């Protein structure tokens, strides 16, 4: 199954590092412009959008 991502935030110190939520329920860091998503555990270093979807909403 293909993992679908939603951008839900960015790193506080690096605006070119996005925080993604995968349809698998895991969080990923994605360096722009063309880096690969890497699993991360989000903490205070991330600014997260308050309207973050649930993992089951990501693939819709």
C-alpha positions in Angstrom: 0.0 0.0 0.0 1.2 3.5 -0.9 1.8 5.9 2.0 0.1 9.2 1.5 1.3 12.3 3.4 -0.2 15.5 4.7 2.1 18.5 5.6 1.2 19.4 9.2 4.1 21.6 10.3 7.7 22.8 9.9 10.8 22.8 12.0 11.3 25.9 14.2 15.0 26.4 13.1 14.8 25.2 9.5 11.8 26.3 7.4 12.9 23.9 4.7 12.2 20.9 6.9 8.5 19.9 6.8 6.7 17.7 9.3 4.4 15.2 7.6 1.8 12.9 8.8 1.6 9.6 6.9 -1.6 7.6 6.3 0.2 4.9 8.3 -0.1 7.2 11.4 3.6 7.9 11.7 5.3 11.3 11.5 8.0 12.1 9.0 10.5 14.9 8.4 10.9 15.9 4.7 13.7 18.2 3.7 12.8 20.6 0.8 13.1 20.7 -2.1 13.7 17.0 -2.9 14.6 15.0 0.2 13.0 11.7 1.2 10.6 11.5 4.1 12.3 10.1 7.2 10.4 8.8 10.3 10.6 11.2 13.3 9.1 11.7 16.7 7.8 15.3 16.8 8.7 17.4 19.8 9.0 21.1 20.8 11.3 21.7 17.8 8.3 21.5 15.5 5.5 24.0 14.8 2.4 21.9 14.2 -0.7 23.2 12.5 -3.7 23.1 14.9 -5.9 21.7 12.1 -3.9 18.5 11.8 -5.9 15.7 10.2 -6.3 12.2 11.7 -4.3 9.5 9.8 -7.5 8.0 8.3 -8.3 11.5 6.8 -4.9 11.8 5.1 -5.7 9.4 2.3 -9.1 10.8 1.6 
